[in-house]
Amino acid sequence: MASLGDSNTVYSSVKDYYGKVLESSKDLKTSACTAGSAPHPIIRQIIGKVPRAVNDKFYGCGNPIPLGIEGKDVLDLGSGSGRDCYVAAALVGREGSVTGVDMTDEQLKTARENVDEFGKTLGYAPKLRFVTGYIEMLDAAGIAPASVDVCISNCVINLSPNKRLVLEGVHRALRAGGELYFSDVYADRQLPESVRTHDVLLGECIGGALYTGEFEQMAVDIGFARPRVLSVDHIAINDRELQQLVGDAKFFSITYRLFKPQKPSADGGVFTAKYLGTIEGHTDKYELDVDHVFETGTPVRVDPGTAAILSSSWLARYFAVDVAQTTGDLGSAAKTTATESLLDRAYQAAAASCGTSDSFD
């Protein structure tokens, strides 16, 4: 999808919705911008230290902030009031840096004016900055090529009128072995024009939701390794009028991981990966994606693509990856679960929790 209507119209609609219409997360009409499972206890603890003004204007659909990023350079696309940037700043520590990019003046004002207060809480001045710009034009916003280790984004890329440009820009900005770790809203089908151009649905992150299959192919075409799904949550639309507009389409908050390969995946071969247990907060196990959960100290057979990521990405210092000498006790490498199956599971789980087979009733 090269565009989503007229770019200036979309930008104006989004700026107005997040800068003027929404006063806080209580004004939202769907769960899209508040969906997602509970964050890790370490993240929750840091959120409790973030200034209230920043937390009050947070609109996100997941928890796209990985642990283990000490000393890394982090970029947040569509940083809004800055909450995820503040959390990331605490995680990267004194040596790391965090840059937030956003186009909405009201949100940027909130983000910038609370940095000093947060520094007093941390006990040092974080390398935390917020720049005005469009996520489709990172170069113009001053983000240099190959300057970022981890890029995060929380329910923002769907708001872009040109998602390909966003992903291409991120790919350029990432260092080899870097990652786009982000949560966003996706649909289980292509959406009609009436949904894609509706002001409220756009602002609520529904109108701009890409079909999952379209997004995953786009990412691979740009040069990312195969997209990896970390979590999926069904999104409820609470407003009756909006329910009627979207019809049978279902929407999901998905946390994806897109790695920029430092080296190509080896053809063939049998590899093992052992998690070293050295990420704070993940001492017992580490979940790379829904199909790969590594118990500390236990060698696991992995496919060549996974081996390449764990041996050459920013995660490499936390894993030992080797060519397997024998496969007798290792079993088979994990199979990739189709995204459509993950969406169906999430929808059924949400329906069951509501005591109905259709959460739109």
The 8 nearest C-alpha neighbors of each residue, nearest first, counted from 0:
[[1, 2, 161, 162, 163, 3, 213, 209],
 [2, 0, 161, 163, 162, 3, 160, 164],
 [1, 3, 161, 160, 0, 4, 6, 162],
 [2, 4, 160, 5, 161, 6, 195, 1],
 [3, 5, 2, 6, 196, 160, 9, 8],
 [4, 6, 8, 7, 9, 3, 160, 2],
 [7, 5, 9, 8, 160, 10, 4, 3],
 [6, 8, 10, 9, 5, 11, 12, 160],
 [9, 7, 11, 5, 6, 10, 12, 4],
 [8, 10, 12, 6, 7, 11, 13, 5],
 [11, 9, 7, 13, 12, 8, 14, 6],
 [12, 10, 14, 8, 9, 13, 15, 7],
 [11, 13, 9, 15, 10, 14, 8, 16],
 [14, 12, 16, 10, 15, 11, 202, 17],
 [15, 13, 11, 17, 18, 16, 103, 12],
 [14, 16, 18, 19, 12, 13, 17, 11],
 [17, 15, 20, 13, 14, 18, 19, 202],
 [18, 16, 21, 14, 15, 19, 13, 20],
 [17, 19, 15, 105, 14, 16, 103, 20],
 [18, 20, 15, 16, 21, 17, 22, 14],
 [21, 19, 16, 17, 15, 18, 22, 26],
 [22, 20, 17, 23, 19, 26, 16, 18],
 [21, 23, 20, 26, 19, 24, 56, 25],
 [24, 22, 56, 25, 21, 55, 26, 57],
 [23, 25, 26, 27, 58, 56, 57, 55],
 [24, 26, 23, 27, 22, 21, 28, 55],
 [27, 25, 24, 21, 23, 28, 22, 20],
 [26, 28, 25, 24, 29, 203, 30, 21],
 [29, 27, 238, 237, 26, 236, 30, 203],
 [30, 28, 236, 237, 31, 27, 235, 203],
 [29, 31, 33, 34, 235, 32, 234, 236],
 [32, 30, 34, 29, 33, 234, 60, 204],
 [31, 33, 59, 60, 58, 30, 34, 154],
 [32, 34, 60, 30, 59, 31, 58, 35],
 [35, 33, 60, 30, 31, 32, 61, 234],
 [34, 36, 61, 60, 232, 252, 37, 33],
 [35, 37, 38, 61, 34, 232, 62, 230],
 [36, 38, 35, 39, 62, 43, 61, 40],
 [39, 37, 62, 42, 43, 40, 36, 41],
 [38, 40, 42, 41, 43, 37, 280, 62],
 [41, 39, 43, 42, 44, 38, 280, 37],
 [40, 42, 44, 39, 43, 45, 280, 38],
 [43, 41, 45, 39, 40, 44, 38, 46],
 [44, 42, 40, 46, 45, 41, 38, 39],
 [43, 45, 41, 47, 42, 46, 40, 48],
 [44, 46, 42, 48, 47, 43, 86, 41],
 [47, 45, 43, 49, 48, 44, 42, 86],
 [48, 46, 45, 44, 49, 43, 50, 51],
 [47, 49, 45, 46, 50, 44, 120, 117],
 [48, 50, 46, 47, 51, 117, 45, 85],
 [51, 49, 53, 52, 48, 54, 113, 117],
 [50, 52, 54, 53, 55, 49, 48, 47],
 [53, 51, 55, 50, 54, 56, 109, 113],
 [52, 54, 80, 51, 55, 50, 56, 82],
 [55, 53, 51, 57, 56, 52, 82, 50],
 [54, 56, 52, 53, 57, 23, 51, 24],
 [57, 55, 23, 54, 53, 80, 58, 24],
 [56, 58, 54, 55, 80, 59, 82, 53],
 [59, 57, 32, 24, 33, 56, 60, 154],
 [60, 58, 32, 153, 154, 33, 61, 57],
 [59, 61, 34, 32, 33, 154, 35, 31],
 [62, 60, 35, 182, 59, 63, 34, 153],
 [61, 63, 64, 38, 182, 35, 60, 153],
 [64, 62, 181, 182, 180, 61, 151, 65],
 [63, 65, 62, 66, 151, 87, 180, 83],
 [66, 64, 63, 67, 68, 180, 62, 87],
 [65, 67, 68, 64, 278, 279, 90, 280],
 [66, 68, 278, 69, 65, 279, 90, 91],
 [69, 67, 71, 91, 66, 70, 90, 65],
 [70, 68, 91, 71, 67, 90, 92, 95],
 [69, 71, 95, 94, 91, 68, 92, 72],
 [70, 72, 95, 68, 69, 91, 148, 73],
 [73, 71, 96, 147, 148, 95, 97, 149],
 [74, 72, 97, 149, 150, 147, 148, 96],
 [73, 75, 150, 98, 97, 99, 151, 76],
 [76, 74, 99, 151, 152, 78, 150, 98],
 [77, 75, 152, 100, 78, 134, 99, 151],
 [78, 76, 101, 100, 79, 155, 75, 152],
 [77, 79, 99, 81, 75, 76, 101, 100],
 [80, 78, 106, 81, 77, 101, 107, 57],
 [79, 81, 110, 106, 53, 109, 56, 82],
 [82, 80, 110, 84, 78, 79, 83, 85],
 [83, 81, 85, 84, 53, 80, 54, 57],
 [82, 84, 86, 85, 81, 87, 78, 64],
 [85, 83, 87, 81, 82, 86, 88, 97],
 [84, 86, 88, 82, 83, 87, 81, 89],
 [87, 85, 83, 89, 84, 88, 45, 82],
 [86, 88, 90, 84, 89, 85, 83, 91],
 [89, 87, 85, 91, 86, 90, 97, 84],
 [88, 90, 86, 87, 92, 91, 85, 121],
 [89, 91, 87, 88, 92, 69, 68, 86],
 [92, 90, 69, 95, 70, 88, 68, 89],
 [93, 91, 89, 90, 94, 95, 69, 88],
 [92, 94, 95, 125, 91, 126, 70, 123],
 [95, 93, 70, 92, 96, 91, 71, 69],
 [96, 94, 70, 91, 71, 72, 92, 93],
 [95, 97, 72, 126, 127, 73, 71, 88],
 [98, 96, 73, 127, 74, 88, 72, 126],
 [99, 97, 74, 128, 129, 127, 75, 73],
 [98, 100, 129, 75, 78, 74, 130, 128],
 [101, 99, 130, 77, 76, 78, 132, 131],
 [100, 102, 77, 131, 132, 78, 103, 79],
 [101, 103, 132, 131, 133, 104, 100, 14],
 [104, 102, 106, 14, 105, 101, 107, 18],
 [103, 105, 107, 106, 108, 102, 18, 131],
 [106, 104, 108, 18, 107, 103, 109, 19],
 [105, 107, 80, 79, 109, 108, 104, 103],
 [108, 106, 110, 104, 109, 105, 111, 80],
 [107, 109, 105, 111, 106, 110, 104, 112],
 [110, 108, 106, 107, 80, 112, 111, 53],
 [111, 109, 80, 81, 107, 108, 112, 113],
 [112, 110, 108, 113, 109, 114, 107, 129],
 [111, 113, 109, 110, 114, 108, 115, 116],
 [112, 114, 116, 111, 115, 110, 117, 109],
 [115, 113, 117, 116, 111, 112, 118, 110],
 [116, 114, 118, 117, 113, 119, 112, 124],
 [115, 117, 119, 113, 118, 114, 120, 50],
 [118, 116, 120, 114, 119, 115, 121, 113],
 [117, 119, 124, 115, 121, 120, 123, 116],
 [118, 120, 122, 116, 117, 121, 123, 115],
 [119, 121, 117, 118, 122, 116, 48, 123],
 [122, 120, 118, 119, 123, 117, 89, 124],
 [121, 123, 119, 120, 118, 124, 117, 125],
 [124, 122, 118, 121, 125, 119, 93, 120],
 [123, 125, 118, 126, 122, 115, 119, 121],
 [126, 124, 127, 123, 118, 93, 88, 92],
 [127, 125, 96, 97, 124, 128, 95, 88],
 [126, 128, 97, 125, 98, 96, 88, 129],
 [129, 127, 98, 99, 97, 130, 126, 111],
 [128, 130, 99, 98, 100, 111, 107, 131],
 [131, 129, 100, 99, 132, 128, 101, 140],
 [132, 130, 101, 102, 100, 140, 129, 133],
 [131, 133, 140, 102, 101, 100, 130, 134],
 [132, 134, 135, 136, 102, 101, 137, 140],
 [133, 135, 136, 137, 165, 76, 132, 77],
 [134, 136, 165, 164, 133, 137, 168, 161],
 [137, 135, 133, 134, 139, 138, 140, 168],
 [136, 138, 140, 139, 142, 134, 135, 168],
 [139, 137, 142, 141, 140, 136, 143, 168],
 [138, 140, 141, 137, 136, 132, 142, 133],
 [141, 139, 137, 132, 138, 142, 136, 131],
 [140, 142, 138, 139, 143, 137, 130, 132],
 [143, 141, 138, 137, 140, 144, 172, 146],
 [144, 142, 146, 141, 172, 138, 145, 137],
 [143, 145, 172, 171, 146, 142, 173, 138],
 [146, 144, 174, 172, 173, 147, 171, 143],
 [147, 145, 144, 143, 172, 174, 173, 148],
 [148, 146, 173, 72, 174, 149, 172, 73],
 [149, 147, 177, 72, 174, 173, 71, 73],
 [150, 148, 178, 73, 177, 147, 179, 151],
 [151, 149, 74, 179, 73, 75, 180, 178],
 [152, 150, 75, 180, 181, 179, 63, 74],
 [153, 151, 181, 76, 75, 182, 155, 154],
 [152, 154, 182, 59, 155, 181, 183, 60],
 [153, 155, 183, 59, 60, 182, 184, 156],
 [156, 154, 157, 158, 153, 77, 152, 183],
 [157, 155, 158, 159, 154, 162, 183, 152],
 [156, 158, 207, 208, 155, 159, 204, 184],
 [159, 157, 156, 155, 207, 204, 160, 201],
 [158, 160, 161, 156, 157, 162, 155, 207],
 [159, 161, 3, 2, 6, 162, 9, 158],
 [162, 160, 2, 159, 1, 163, 164, 3],
 [161, 163, 165, 164, 159, 160, 166, 156],
 [164, 162, 166, 165, 161, 167, 1, 217],
 [163, 165, 167, 135, 162, 166, 161, 168],
 [166, 164, 135, 162, 168, 163, 167, 134],
 [165, 167, 169, 163, 168, 164, 170, 162],
 [168, 166, 164, 170, 169, 165, 163, 221],
 [169, 167, 171, 165, 166, 170, 164, 137],
 [168, 170, 172, 166, 171, 167, 173, 165],
 [169, 171, 167, 168, 173, 172, 166, 259],
 [172, 170, 168, 144, 169, 173, 145, 167],
 [171, 173, 144, 145, 169, 170, 146, 147],
 [174, 172, 147, 145, 177, 170, 171, 148],
 [173, 175, 145, 177, 147, 148, 146, 176],
 [176, 174, 261, 177, 259, 260, 173, 145],
 [312, 175, 177, 261, 260, 259, 313, 311],
 [178, 176, 148, 174, 173, 175, 259, 149],
 [179, 177, 258, 149, 257, 180, 259, 150],
 [178, 180, 150, 257, 151, 256, 149, 181],
 [181, 179, 256, 151, 63, 178, 255, 150],
 [182, 180, 152, 63, 151, 254, 255, 153],
 [181, 183, 254, 153, 61, 253, 63, 154],
 [182, 184, 154, 252, 253, 153, 60, 254],
 [183, 185, 252, 208, 251, 154, 253, 204],
 [186, 184, 208, 209, 251, 250, 210, 211],
 [187, 185, 250, 210, 188, 208, 249, 209],
 [186, 188, 210, 249, 248, 211, 250, 185],
 [189, 187, 210, 186, 190, 248, 211, 249],
 [188, 190, 210, 191, 186, 209, 187, 248],
 [191, 189, 188, 194, 195, 192, 248, 186],
 [192, 190, 193, 194, 195, 189, 245, 196],
 [191, 193, 195, 194, 196, 190, 197, 4],
 [194, 192, 191, 196, 195, 197, 244, 190],
 [193, 195, 206, 192, 197, 196, 191, 245],
 [196, 194, 206, 192, 193, 207, 197, 191],
 [195, 197, 194, 193, 192, 198, 206, 201],
 [196, 198, 200, 194, 199, 195, 201, 193],
 [199, 197, 201, 200, 202, 196, 12, 13],
 [198, 200, 202, 201, 197, 203, 16, 206],
 [201, 199, 206, 203, 205, 197, 202, 198],
 [202, 200, 206, 198, 204, 199, 203, 205],
 [201, 203, 199, 204, 200, 13, 16, 198],
 [202, 204, 200, 201, 205, 199, 31, 32],
 [205, 203, 201, 202, 206, 207, 157, 158],
 [204, 206, 200, 208, 203, 207, 201, 184],
 [207, 205, 195, 201, 200, 194, 208, 204],
 [206, 208, 157, 158, 205, 195, 201, 204],
 [209, 207, 185, 157, 205, 184, 206, 186],
 [210, 208, 185, 186, 211, 207, 214, 213],
 [209, 211, 186, 188, 213, 189, 212, 187],
 [212, 210, 214, 213, 185, 209, 215, 186],
 [213, 211, 215, 214, 210, 216, 338, 209],
 [212, 214, 210, 216, 211, 215, 217, 209],
 [213, 215, 217, 211, 212, 216, 218, 209],
 [214, 216, 218, 212, 217, 213, 226, 211],
 [217, 215, 219, 213, 218, 214, 220, 212],
 [216, 218, 214, 220, 215, 219, 213, 221],
 [219, 217, 215, 221, 216, 220, 223, 214],
 [218, 220, 223, 222, 216, 221, 217, 224],
 [219, 221, 217, 218, 222, 216, 223, 215],
 [222, 220, 218, 219, 223, 217, 167, 166],
 [223, 221, 219, 220, 224, 218, 259, 170],
 [224, 222, 259, 219, 218, 258, 257, 221],
 [223, 225, 258, 219, 226, 259, 260, 257],
 [224, 226, 219, 227, 223, 257, 215, 218],
 [227, 225, 257, 256, 224, 215, 255, 228],
 [226, 228, 256, 255, 288, 225, 229, 257],
 [229, 227, 255, 288, 230, 254, 289, 256],
 [228, 230, 288, 289, 254, 255, 227, 287],
 [231, 229, 254, 253, 228, 232, 289, 255],
 [230, 232, 253, 252, 345, 251, 254, 342],
 [233, 231, 252, 251, 345, 35, 234, 253],
 [232, 234, 251, 346, 345, 250, 252, 349],
 [235, 233, 251, 250, 31, 30, 232, 252],
 [234, 236, 30, 29, 237, 233, 358, 31],
 [237, 235, 29, 238, 242, 30, 234, 28],
 [238, 236, 29, 235, 28, 239, 242, 30],
 [237, 239, 241, 240, 236, 28, 242, 29],
 [240, 238, 242, 241, 237, 243, 236, 359],
 [241, 239, 243, 242, 238, 244, 237, 245],
 [240, 242, 244, 243, 238, 239, 245, 236],
 [243, 241, 239, 240, 244, 245, 236, 238],
 [242, 244, 246, 240, 241, 245, 239, 247],
 [243, 245, 241, 242, 246, 240, 194, 193],
 [246, 244, 242, 243, 248, 194, 247, 241],
 [247, 245, 243, 244, 248, 242, 249, 241],
 [248, 246, 249, 245, 243, 242, 359, 244],
 [249, 247, 246, 245, 187, 188, 250, 186],
 [248, 250, 187, 186, 247, 251, 234, 233],
 [251, 249, 186, 234, 185, 233, 187, 184],
 [252, 250, 233, 234, 185, 232, 184, 253],
 [251, 253, 184, 232, 183, 231, 60, 233],
 [254, 252, 231, 182, 183, 230, 251, 255],
 [253, 255, 182, 230, 229, 181, 228, 183],
 [254, 256, 228, 227, 181, 229, 180, 253],
 [255, 257, 180, 227, 179, 226, 228, 258],
 [258, 256, 179, 226, 178, 223, 224, 180],
 [259, 257, 178, 224, 223, 260, 177, 179],
 [258, 260, 223, 176, 177, 175, 178, 224],
 [261, 259, 176, 262, 258, 175, 224, 263],
 [262, 260, 175, 176, 311, 259, 312, 263],
 [261, 263, 260, 264, 307, 311, 176, 175],
 [264, 262, 265, 260, 261, 307, 304, 266],
 [263, 265, 304, 303, 307, 266, 262, 306],
 [266, 264, 303, 267, 263, 268, 304, 307],
 [267, 265, 264, 268, 303, 263, 304, 302],
 [266, 268, 265, 269, 303, 302, 264, 270],
 [269, 267, 270, 266, 303, 265, 322, 323],
 [268, 270, 323, 322, 267, 271, 302, 300],
 [271, 269, 322, 323, 301, 321, 300, 306],
 [270, 272, 300, 299, 321, 301, 320, 323],
 [271, 273, 320, 299, 298, 319, 300, 318],
 [274, 272, 298, 319, 318, 297, 296, 275],
 [273, 275, 318, 295, 276, 296, 293, 317],
 [274, 276, 277, 318, 317, 295, 296, 273],
 [277, 275, 282, 295, 274, 278, 283, 281],
 [276, 278, 275, 282, 317, 279, 281, 274],
 [279, 277, 67, 281, 276, 280, 282, 66],
 [280, 278, 281, 282, 277, 67, 66, 276],
 [279, 281, 282, 278, 41, 66, 39, 40],
 [282, 280, 278, 279, 284, 283, 285, 276],
 [281, 283, 276, 280, 284, 277, 278, 279],
 [284, 282, 295, 281, 276, 294, 285, 280],
 [285, 283, 294, 295, 293, 281, 282, 276],
 [284, 286, 293, 292, 281, 287, 294, 274],
 [287, 285, 292, 288, 291, 293, 284, 289],
 [286, 288, 291, 292, 285, 229, 289, 290],
 [289, 287, 229, 291, 290, 286, 228, 227],
 [288, 290, 229, 291, 228, 230, 287, 286],
 [291, 289, 288, 335, 333, 292, 336, 334],
 [290, 292, 288, 287, 289, 286, 293, 333],
 [293, 291, 286, 285, 287, 290, 294, 284],
 [294, 292, 285, 284, 274, 295, 286, 291],
 [295, 293, 284, 297, 283, 296, 292, 274],
 [296, 294, 274, 276, 284, 283, 297, 275],
 [295, 297, 274, 273, 275, 294, 298, 276],
 [296, 298, 273, 295, 294, 299, 274, 293],
 [299, 297, 273, 272, 271, 296, 300, 274],
 [300, 298, 271, 272, 301, 329, 297, 273],
 [299, 301, 271, 332, 270, 329, 331, 272],
 [302, 300, 332, 270, 271, 305, 306, 299],
 [301, 303, 305, 304, 332, 306, 270, 300],
 [304, 302, 306, 264, 265, 305, 307, 301],
 [305, 303, 264, 307, 306, 302, 308, 265],
 [304, 306, 308, 307, 302, 303, 301, 309],
 [305, 307, 303, 309, 304, 308, 310, 301],
 [308, 306, 304, 310, 305, 264, 309, 311],
 [309, 307, 305, 312, 306, 311, 310, 304],
 [308, 310, 315, 306, 307, 314, 311, 312],
 [309, 311, 315, 307, 308, 320, 306, 312],
 [312, 310, 315, 308, 176, 309, 261, 307],
 [176, 311, 313, 314, 308, 315, 177, 309],
 [312, 314, 315, 176, 177, 311, 148, 316],
 [313, 315, 312, 317, 316, 309, 318, 311],
 [316, 314, 310, 309, 317, 318, 311, 312],
 [317, 315, 314, 318, 313, 319, 310, 309],
 [316, 318, 315, 275, 314, 277, 274, 278],
 [319, 317, 274, 315, 273, 275, 316, 320],
 [318, 320, 273, 272, 274, 321, 317, 275],
 [321, 319, 272, 271, 310, 318, 273, 306],
 [322, 320, 271, 270, 323, 272, 319, 306],
 [321, 323, 270, 269, 271, 324, 320, 268],
 [324, 322, 270, 325, 269, 271, 321, 326],
 [325, 323, 322, 326, 269, 321, 270, 271],
 [324, 326, 323, 327, 328, 329, 269, 322],
 [327, 325, 329, 328, 323, 330, 324, 269],
 [326, 328, 325, 329, 330, 324, 331, 323],
 [329, 327, 326, 330, 325, 331, 300, 299],
 [330, 328, 326, 300, 327, 299, 331, 298],
 [329, 331, 328, 326, 332, 300, 327, 299],
 [332, 330, 333, 300, 329, 301, 326, 334],
 [331, 333, 301, 300, 302, 334, 330, 299],
 [334, 332, 290, 331, 335, 301, 291, 302],
 [335, 333, 336, 332, 290, 331, 302, 291],
 [334, 336, 290, 337, 333, 289, 338, 227],
 [335, 337, 338, 334, 290, 340, 341, 289],
 [338, 336, 340, 339, 335, 341, 342, 334],
 [337, 339, 341, 340, 342, 336, 211, 228],
 [338, 340, 342, 337, 341, 343, 187, 211],
 [341, 339, 343, 338, 337, 342, 344, 336],
 [340, 342, 338, 344, 339, 343, 345, 337],
 [343, 341, 339, 345, 340, 344, 346, 338],
 [342, 344, 340, 346, 341, 345, 347, 339],
 [345, 343, 341, 347, 342, 346, 348, 340],
 [344, 346, 348, 342, 343, 347, 232, 233],
 [347, 345, 343, 349, 348, 233, 344, 350],
 [346, 348, 350, 344, 349, 345, 351, 343],
 [347, 349, 345, 351, 346, 350, 344, 352],
 [350, 348, 346, 352, 351, 347, 345, 233],
 [351, 349, 347, 353, 356, 355, 358, 352],
 [352, 350, 354, 348, 353, 349, 355, 347],
 [351, 353, 349, 350, 354, 348, 355, 347],
 [354, 352, 350, 351, 355, 349, 358, 356],
 [353, 355, 351, 352, 350, 356, 358, 349],
 [356, 354, 350, 357, 353, 351, 358, 352],
 [355, 357, 350, 358, 351, 354, 347, 353],
 [358, 356, 355, 359, 360, 350, 347, 353],
 [357, 359, 350, 360, 355, 356, 353, 235],
 [358, 360, 357, 242, 236, 235, 237, 239],
 [359, 358, 357, 355, 356, 242, 239, 237]]
